[in-house]
């Protein structure tokens, strides 16, 4: 019986000593954390994506703004000249305003959907690049675990976000040099 208790205590101590928690406490695991929000704000690749999308949709956005100004002009015309216009002319302007407003709303919705689709495509591509650089960082610096989202607290000791951003900047500079 005494031998069984001693054996059980020995096994229990082995489990405690060699458990993952004990490795983490003794520093045998190397853990890092990356704030993806910061990466998406500060990485040069993220800025390039934003610039690319802005230039891609700029022309359509200008057209939509021009149509908004046109609607405002018709609305002002109805307000300022409404009393001087015949009822049929006023109704014609109001119908034109409603029709153009309906068309504009449809075009704005279509614009937002197209913009969101393209942004999601570009973000997926960017995430692929970030994942590859993060894997390289993990391999080079021999991390056992790198966390990203859903973490309540992270000390500066394990926050490797600046390292990842620096690596992304280097990659961007290399790409710029080759292009």
HUJOJO-V329135 format. One record per backbone hydrogen bond with DSSP energy under -1.0 kcal/mol. CO is the residue of the C=O (numbers start at 1). NH is the residue of the N-H. E is the energy in kcal/mol with one decimal. If there is no record, write none. Layout:
# HUJOJO-V329135
co: {CO CO}
nh: {NH NH}
e: {E E}
This chain:
# HUJOJO-V329135
co: {1 2 3 4 5 6 7 8 9 10 11 12 13 14 19 20 21 22 23 30 30 32 33 34 35 36 37 38 39 43 44 45 46 47 48 49 50 51 52 53 57 58 59 60 61 62 63 64 65 66 67 68 69 70 71 72 73 74 75 76 77 81 86 87 88 89 90 91 92 93 94 95 96 97 98 99 100 101 102 103 104 105 106 107 108 109 110 111 112 113 114 115 116 117 118 119 120 121 122 123 124 125 126 127 128 129 130 131 132 133 134 135 136 137 138 145 147 158 160 161 162 163 164 165 166 167 168 169 170 171 172 173 174 175}
nh: {5 6 7 8 9 10 11 12 13 14 15 16 17 18 23 24 25 26 28 144 145 147 160 36 39 40 41 42 43 47 48 49 50 51 52 53 54 55 56 57 61 62 63 64 65 66 67 68 69 70 71 72 73 74 75 76 77 78 79 80 81 85 90 91 92 93 94 95 96 97 98 99 100 101 102 103 104 105 106 107 108 109 110 111 112 113 114 115 116 117 118 119 120 121 122 123 124 125 126 127 128 129 130 131 132 133 134 135 136 137 138 139 140 141 143 32 34 33 164 165 166 167 168 169 170 171 172 173 174 175 176 177 178 179}
e: {-2.2 -2.4 -2.3 -2.4 -2.6 -2.2 -2.5 -2.6 -2.5 -2.2 -2.5 -2.2 -2.8 -2.7 -1.9 -2.4 -2.2 -2.0 -2.4 -2.9 -1.7 -2.7 -2.8 -1.0 -2.0 -2.8 -1.0 -2.7 -2.5 -1.7 -2.4 -2.0 -2.2 -2.6 -2.7 -2.7 -2.4 -2.5 -2.1 -2.0 -2.2 -2.2 -1.9 -2.2 -2.3 -2.3 -2.2 -2.0 -2.3 -2.1 -2.1 -2.4 -2.2 -2.1 -2.7 -2.7 -2.3 -2.3 -2.1 -3.2 -2.6 -1.7 -2.6 -2.7 -2.2 -2.2 -2.4 -2.6 -2.5 -2.6 -2.6 -2.8 -2.7 -2.4 -2.4 -2.4 -2.6 -2.5 -2.1 -2.7 -2.8 -2.3 -2.5 -2.5 -2.7 -2.3 -2.6 -2.8 -2.7 -2.5 -2.4 -2.6 -2.7 -2.2 -2.6 -2.7 -2.3 -2.1 -2.5 -2.9 -1.8 -1.8 -2.9 -2.8 -2.1 -2.4 -2.8 -2.4 -2.2 -2.6 -2.6 -2.7 -3.1 -2.4 -2.3 -2.5 -2.4 -2.6 -2.3 -2.6 -2.5 -2.4 -2.3 -2.4 -2.4 -2.3 -2.4 -2.5 -2.4 -2.5 -2.5 -2.2 -1.7 -1.3}
